[in-house]
Amino acid sequence: MNPILWLDSRRGRYTVVRWLFPRLLAGIYLIAFASWGLQYDGLVGEDGILPAKSLMENIHAFEEREHHTLFWQMPSVFHWHYSDAFAHGILISCCVLAVLVMAGVAQGPLLALLWFSYLSFATTGEIFMGYQWDALLLEAGLLALFIAPWRLWSWRGPMEPPRGSVFLLHWLLFRLMFLSGYVKIGGGDLPWHDMTALLYHYETQPLPNGLSWFAHQAPRWIHVAGCWIMYFIELGLPFAIFLGRWGRLAAALGFLGLMAMISATGNYNFFDLLTAVLAITLLDDRWWLQRVRRWLRIEPGTERPSFKRWPQWPALAAVLPVMLFTLLAADSFLAGRIPQYKPKLSATLHEKLDAPIARTRSFNAYGLFQDMTEQRPEIILEVSDDGAFFLPVDFKYKPGDLKRRPPFIAPHQPRLDWQMWFAALYPGFDPRRDANPASPMHWFGQFCRALLQHKKPVWDLLEPPPFPIEKITQVRARLYRYHFTSPEVRQATGEWWQREEIGPFSGRISLDTLSR
């Protein structure tokens, strides 16, 4: 693959993409900031599970002690000031900025502000902002700076994007799709190898929706065929991106179809929407209706911008560094995920560049659902006001009540509910072992502590408890195995789920227990 050939002037024009992509990306930013704002106080607010204020205070204490700034290690606007009110002010401001970008106002500068603001929240959001789609949004947001117009007003009559800017988006899409397929087939997971993964997927995915139950009931041959189709889309079609405009059309349709199926049968927040937006960038001007081009005042046959004009050069200059950084990220990622994979790039390059690359969270590797979970362990939280009698408290979105239909909640991502899905895959919670902040279950202890301290923002993330919040003195967690019911059982009982108890996930937890 030669980037220079890709940028050849005989290839398709992407004037419509230049008009459309910044606006659609701003819409994704709007969704992401609004979703984070709805749960901010309970997750990382001053009375939340992992307060960002405490993190920033620890960082400032280190900086004063060592006389060394950590800004470049943890870039965030909160290095200069932090309060919950300030954080909410930024969230609201970013929603307004996203709307302005959609309206065509100062798209380049405002997208830069949106990128740095989201990076600021990702840096201080700890485990709750560590998902691959957060990294994908940051990478797409950084690359958008090369394609977005950097003038005050941009509505109709867009110019063709700088050469190189569209290639960078296509390179991101190629890596996202290909690596997602490669880790499945190269990771050694049996359900992906024998094409039975979809027999489990709809039932065991983090947050099923109302159609997941129906998809799960499909005949076995449909699930097996679905795996073959998925592999064709994720491993074959990415190469069609580099096979001319018809190849790009085939890739776009395949990717959009896959995202439509993912969106229809699961709650994957803005991931499927963002991937669909990237897929749309494969469509050059000739694939858009003439009325669209006429409305945008795109003149056919106009001369391409010259290489001599300075706006062409930032994107062209970025092509090789971006490819190097992302190849390094992929090299490290695959070495950690696939046992037989050996790093292909120089160890010296990794030593010098891995840490700086990771800090921006904008040069990434991707590999979603490498291992298919074949069972669905589910944590049921129980509370007590006397230490003897415990009753369950439901989360708002994850499975609990057997008769509650799995909800449609996308594009919102309830991050506590998602994190509980990951927690159920661990062997359990031990207050002593998991008191260490480095423990992957440390956050769960902090979650229980916040509940027992009766912190309202955290309780607001759950359904109302069976006792008055101020009287709850103990919590415990039980582990169950959940399955979708059969059509016959659901018709007879109205239950979407059936379950059997596995055992305790934790013992009884009180504030005294967590303080030992």
Secondary structure, DSSP 8 states (H G I E B T S, - for coil): --HHHHT-TTS---HHHHHHHHHHHHHHHHHHHHHHHHHHHHHHSTTSSS-HHHHHHHHHHHHHHHT---TTTS--GGGT---HHHHHHHHHHHHHHHHHHHTTBSHHHHHHHHHHHHHHHHHHSGGGG--HHHHHHHHHHHHHHHHS--SSB--SS-----TTHHHHHHHHHHHHHHHHHHHHHHTT-HHHHTT-THHHHHHHSSS--TTHHHHHTS-HHHHHHHHHHHHIIIIIHHHHTTSHHHHHHHHHHHHHHHHHHHHHHS--TTHHHHHHHHHHTT--GGGS-HHHHHHTT--TT-----TTSGGGHHHHHHHHHHHHHHHHHHHHHHHHH-TT----S-HHHHHHHHHHHHHHT-S----TTSS--SSEEEEEEEEESSSS-EEEE-BSSSS-STTS-----TT---HHHHHHHHHTTSS---TTGGGSTTSTTHHHHHHHHHHHTT-HHHHTTB---SS-GGG--EEEEEEEEEEE--HHHHHHH--SEEEEEEEESS--B-HHHHH-
